[in-house]
Amino acid sequence: MCVSLEKNKVLTFVHEIPETKKAIPMKLILQLKLNPVRQTVRYKARLMAQCFRQVDGLDFTDTFVPVASPSRVCVVLSVAAAKGFAVHQMNVVTAFLGSELHEEVYVSLPVGVFGRERLACRNRSLYGLKQSPRCWYTTIDNFLITKIGFRRGRFDCCVYTHDN
């Protein structure tokens, strides 16, 4: 867990926070990943913000959860199959860690995480923040459109096409 957070420069440790801000508590979620025979495959740790403590207008200004409409995905798949088009689906590991956070958000880390100061300023979004899905969507949308040349669907913002 700490490797991904440090590699992506998610946190900047601070000794104190401005008086106008409140530190959002973080929680460490530990989980066992099991195989089909119920044997432990690996251990997983996730550091999550307790977003119910975020204040609208102070900690975040905009929330947005992009979700592709199942009926539109079916139409896209049907048209692609009928015309012989290639369809690609992607999964991004640690997706939220790759998106920049535009608000100044301070967090209080659980005791023992990183073995350093307990206060930090967030540089990138992380699980649990209300604005994380919006940050990730903005990042992937900009990449697909400006770097690769995809076009966003007119009726569904989560479906992209490319002329090839």
N, C-alpha and C positions, 0 to 999 in steps of 0.2 A: 504494500500500500504506500509506504513512504517513498519508495523509488519512483512511482508514477507522479506523486505530488511534487517531489523535488525536481524530477526531469522536466516537468511541464511548468515549473516555476509558478505554482498555484498560490503559494503563501509568501508573504514578506513578514517576518517576525518583528513585532514592535514592543516597546516597554509600556507604553500608555496610549490611550486613544483620545481623540478630541472630545471636549465636553458635550458637543452637539450630537455625538454618536453613542450608540449602545452596542456592546459586543453581543453577537448572536451565539448562543451556546452550540457547540458541536457534539455529536454523539458518535461513538465508535461502534459500528455494527459488525459483529463477527458471525460468520456463516460457514457451515461445512458443505462442501460440494460432494455429492454422492454419485456413484455409478448405478446402473440399473439393478445391481445385486445388493445395493445399499451399503457398499464399502466406501470409506472415505477416500476420495481422489485427491482433494486439496483443501486447504483452508483459505477463506476469502475474508478480507477486511475492507470495510467501506466507511469513510469518514463523511457523515451527513450533517448538514445544518438543520437546526430545529426551526424550520421556516415559519411555524405558527407564531414565532416571536418577532418576525419582520414587520415593520410598520410601513404602510403604503405612503409614498411620497418622501420617506426618510431613507429607507433601505433599498427600495426599488420604485420604479416609476411605471413599468410596463410588464405585463405577463402575457404569455402566448404559448399555447401548446399546439404545434402543427400536427394534424392527424389526417392521413389520406382517407378519403371516403371509400369504404369497401366496394360500393357499387361502381364508383369510377375506376378503381383498380381492376375490377372484373371487366369493364369495357375496354380499358387499355390492353389487358392481357388477351382479350378476344380479338381485337383489331390486330395486335401484334402476331398472334397465332395465324390468323387468316391471311395476313400479308407476308408472313415469313420473316418478321422483324426480330432482332435480338432484344431480349429484355434482361436487364441486370438489376439485381437487388444488392444493397450493401449493408454491412453491419460495421460500425466503427467502435472499436474497443476504447474505453475511457473517453467517450465522445464529449462529455461536458468539460473535461480538462483541456480540450483543444480550443475552447471558445473564450474570447476575451470578455471580461466583466467591465461594464461601463460605469457602474456605480461604485462608490467607495464603501465597501462593506468590511466591518471588523468582526472577527470571531474569537471566541474563547475556546481553546482546545482542551480536550479531556486530559486529566493528569496522566503523564507517562508517554503521551504521543510526541514523538520527535525528541523527547528529553531536553527540550529547550524552554524558552519563554512560553507562557500560556496564551498570550494575545498575539493575533496576527491580522494583517490586512490581506484581503483576498485580491489576487491579480486576475484570476480566471474563475469561471463558474465551477460549481461543484454540486454534487447531488444534494437535494434538499432546498436549495435556494429557489424562491418563486420565479426569478428571472432566468434561471438556467436554461429551460427549454427555448426561450426567446433568443438568448445569446447563441446557443448552438445552431438554431435555425438560421440566424443572420450569417453566421460564419460559413455554414455549408452552402447556403444560397449564394452568397458572394463568390465562393470558390467555384461552384458549378457553372454559374453564369459568366463570370469574368475570366476565369482561367481555362475552362474547358469548352465553353461556348454552348452550353445547354440553354434551353428556353423553359421557363416556368409555365406550367399549364394555366390556361385562362380560367378554368373553373375549379381547379384543385391545386393549391400552392405546394403540395407535396409530390406532385407528379411532374417530372422533367422530361423533355424530349430533346433529341439531337438529330440534325440532318446529316446523314451519312449515306 
